[in-house]
């Protein structure tokens, strides 16, 4: 996906399924993608909190 596709396909979610649960594989994939996000001065000082309930 290029930048313009990402911009044009964005959406805002107004309702969430409170009963949805990520699988362990989905959770891992999401965290791995988040780790790739840029940080200020390349410090990698992110903190992730997984809320399951």
N, C-alpha and C positions, 0 to 999 in steps of 0.2 A: 504494500500500500504506500502510495506516495503522500506527500504532505497535503496536497490539495484534496485528495480522497479522504484523508483523515479529518480535515476541517469540514468538508461537506457532509460526511456521514456521522458526525457527532450527534449526540442526543442527550437530553436531560431526562432522567428517570424520576417519575413522581410517585411511583408506588413500588413497594418491595414485598416480596413473598417472605413473611416471617418464618415460614416452615422450611425454606430452602437451606440445604446444607451442602457445602463444598465437599467433594471427595478429597482424600489425602493427596492424590495426584494433582487435582486442580489447585489445591492450596499451595503445593510445592511449586507448580508452574507460575502461579501468580507472584509468589515471593521471589522466585528467580528473576521474573521480569522487573519487579520493583527494585531489586538490587542493581539492575542495569541503569536505573535512572541517574541523571547527572547530579552532582552535589557541588556546592560552593567550594571553589579552590580544590576540587577533587579530594575532599577530606573523608568521604564515605562515613559521615557521622549520622546516618539515618537510624531510626529506631522503628521497629515494626511491632504492632500489638495485634494479636489475633483474638478477636472477641467472638465467642461461639454461642453465648447466650445473652 
